[in-house]
Amino acid sequence: MKTTDEPIIVSEAYNASASRVWRAITDVDEMRRWYIDNIPDFQAQVGFETRFLIVNEGRKFPHHWTVTGVDEGERLAYDWIIEGYPGRSTTVWELTEAGAQTKLTLDCKVLEDFPDDIPEFRRESGVEGWNFFIKERLKDYLEKPTENAETVAPAEAVDAEAVEAAPQIKTGNGVNNYIVLEEAARDGATFTFRKVAIERQGFLVFHPFENGAPVPTVYVGVEPLAAGVHEDVSITINEAPETGEMFVVMLHYDMNEDGVFDFNDGVDVPDAPVFEGDTLVALRFVAP
């Protein structure tokens, strides 16, 4: 893709309200269901940055997005680069209501040339990819909810399965219980999070992914937490991961307050996961 190429413009009309489409393209939990399944976080705020790894045929493409423009409910823009490669592009999503439908127009423009010897950087690859996401994946997601809905995890298995749960179970941060993923650092197998809060004594816990899904009966790292807000919380997992490797990081209460993480078989978990209201405090996290 070169600056001399015509922008890639893809439009589609959906049988959904503008607010519904806006939520699908800006809410990180929804984005994972139809767009980027390993995106660690996303916020429709100018200046917000996120990173994630895409692997295709053994080639690794570390994406770095920076949000550059937001008109709430109408327009979203972000610049993106692939770290380690030359090139920069910008993508703009615009919504307009058309009767009972909402029209989405995506405009992808190259700002700095990408290499022309890598298939994924060719314009035809971009055209094919954007048409797939806008005209197929997002359309199916918005208009075929029954086919795309996920099954609610059984109550006794909520610990790990809830990360892949249906909309009835929300995951994310609460007001009083939360994990700040932004600016997380790693030194080998040790991760440090800028801020973690929990209302009562408990644990910060890492669950692994395998074949694109969280493993419900395994944890690879645990760090005790006293009640309160903590800064620079470090947790060491079993072994140093690859950059871009996926985890679920979440909070559990120390139900008997003995300082020992009681996990059993990972199904009936004595030290229960933390909910704030109807939100399970669990987040997908990509190793930096």
N, C-alpha and C positions, 0 to 999 in steps of 0.2 A: 504494500500500500504506500502510495506516494502523495506528496502534497499536490501534485499535478492531476491526480485522479479526481473524478467527480465524487462528491459526497455520496455515501450510501444512505438512501432514504427509503424507509419502509413504513407503510401505513396499514392500519387494520381497524375495523369497527367492531365493537363488542356489545353484546346484549347485557350491559351492566352500567351502573351509574358511574359518573366521574370519580366520586369518592371511593367507590369499590375498586376501580382500576388504579387509582392513586395508591391505595393501601397495598395492592398487589405488587407495585413496583418500588415501594419505599419501606415496607415493613419487613424486617429481616427474616422473621419466621416464614412469611409468605414467599419471599424471594427464594428461600431455600427449597420450596416445594416445586417451583416451576423453572427457576433460573440458575442460580449458583448454589449448589447444595452444601458447599463447604465455606461459604462466606461467613466470617466470624461475627461481623456486626455491620450495621448500616444505619446511618441517620441522615435524614434529609435536612442537613444544616451546612451552610457554606463553610468551607474549611475542614469539614470532616474527612478523615482519611481511613482507608481500610486496605488490607492486603490479604491475598489468598493465592493458593497454588493450583494451576491447571496442568494436568499431565496428559499428553496425547502421543500415543505410539512411542513411549519412552522419553519424549522430549518434555522438559519442564519449563513452564511459563509462569513465573511469579508476578501476578498482577498487583498493581498499586493504583488505587482510585483516589481522586481528590474531588470532592463536591465543590463546584464553582458557581452554581446558580440554583435558586429555589424560589418559585412562585407557588405557594402552598396550594395543592390540588390542581395545578395547571401546568407547571413546567419544572423539569429537573434537568440539571446539566452536571456532568463530571468529566474531568480529564483523566486519561489513563495511560500508563506506561507498562511495559514488561521489563522488570528489573533485570539488568544484565544484557539487554539488547538496545540498540538505538531505536528511536521512534517515539512519537507521542500523538495521541488522538484525543478528540473530544466527542462525547455523545450527549445529545439533547433529546429528551422525551417531552412531548407536548400533548396535552389532552384538550379536546373540545367536545362539548355535548352536541349531539345531533338527534333531537327527538328523544326516543327511549334508549338510544345507543350512545356510546362514547367512542370517539375516534382518537386513536393514538397514532402520532407521527413520530418516528424515530429518525434522527439525522446524525450520522456518524461521519466526522470530517477528520482528515489527517492533518496534524499540525507540524510534525517532523517526520521525515521519511523512515519507514521500517525496512529491514533487509528484504531483498527480493529473492533470496535463495532458500527461504524457509516457507513451506507450503501454507502454514497457518497465517502468514503475513501477506498473502496474496489477496487482492481485492475480491476475487471470486469466492474465496473462502469466507471473507467477511459478509458478502452478500448472502451466501448460503446460510451462514450461521444466524444472522439477524432475521432472515425470513423464517427460519425454523423457530426461533424464540418468540417472535411477535405474532406470526400467523398460525403457528401450531401449538407450541407449549403454553403460551399465555392464554390463547383463545380457549384451548381445552380446559385449562385451569379455571377460567372465569365462567365458562358456559356449561361445563360438565362436572359440577361439584360432586355428584355421587360417585363418579368414576375416579375422581382425584382425592376424595376424602380419605383420611387415614383412620384406622381403627383406634378407639380409645383403649389405652392399656388397662388391664385389670387392676383393681385397687392394690392388690398385694404385689404387683410387679411395677408399681409406679416409679420406683427409684431410677432405673435406667431406661425403661421403655418410654417414659413420659417425654423424653427428648424428641421422640419421633411421633408424639401423640397427635390426635386430631385437634381441631380448634377448641373443643370443649375444655381441654387442658392447656393452659397457656404456660410458656416458659419464658424466662427473662429475669430481669432484676426487679426487686421491690424497692420500696422507699426506705425501709429500715434494715433490709437484708439484701446485700448486693455484692457483686464482684466487678471491679473496674478492670476491663480487659485492655483498654487503651494504654499504650506505653508499657505493656508487659515486657519483661526482659528475660533472657535465658542465658545461663552459663552451664553448658553441658546438659545434665539431667535436672538442673535446679531452675525453677521458674520463680520470678518475683513479680507480684502484682502490686500496683501502686496503692490500691485501697480495697479493703474487704470489710464488710460490716455484717454482724449477726446479733440478733436480739438476746440470745442466751448461749450458754456454753455449747460448743459444737466442733465441727470439723470442716475444713476445705478438702474436697475429694476430687481426684482425677479418675475418669473412666476412659478406656481406650476405644478406638474404632477398629473394626475389621471388615474388610470388603464393603466399605462405604456405610456401615451402620454401627451404632454403639453396641458394645458388648455388655449385656445386662448383668452378668454374674461376676464381673471382674473389676477391680479397681487397681490402679498402678501407682497411686500416691495419695497420702493423707497427711494433713497438718492440723494439729489441735488448735482451737481458737477459744479464747475467753470471750465472754459477752462484751460487745462494744464495737467501736470503729478502729480498725487497725491499718497502719500504713506500712508499705514495703513488706508485704507478707511473702515469705519464701516457702516453696514446697518442692521436695525432691522426689522424682518418680523413679521407677525401677531401673530404667536405662535411658541414655540420651537419645532423643528421637531425631528423625530427619526433619529438616526445615520444611514446613508445610504439612507435617503430619497432624492428623485431626484427633481431638479429644473432646470430652464433655467435662467441664469443670462446674462443680455444684457445691451446695452447702447441705450439711446434715446436722441435726441436733444430737448432742450427747445426752440421750434420754435418761440414763441413770447417773450421769455426771461422774463417771469413774475415770475419765481421761483415756479410755480404750475404745477404739472404733469397732463397734459390734455390727458386722456385716452379714454374718452367717453365709448363706448360699447366694446372696444377692437378690433373692426373690422376696422372702419374708425378712426385711431388714429391721433389726431392733432399734438402731439409731436412725430414726426416720429422716427423710429428706425434708428440707425447709420449704414450706409454702408461705407466701404472704398474700392473704386473701385467696384468690383462685389461681395465683401464679406460682408455679414451681420455680424456685431459684436455681436454674440450670442453664448453662450457656455452652454453645459450641465454641471451641477455641483452636486456632491453628498455631502450631509451634513456630515461633519466629526464628 
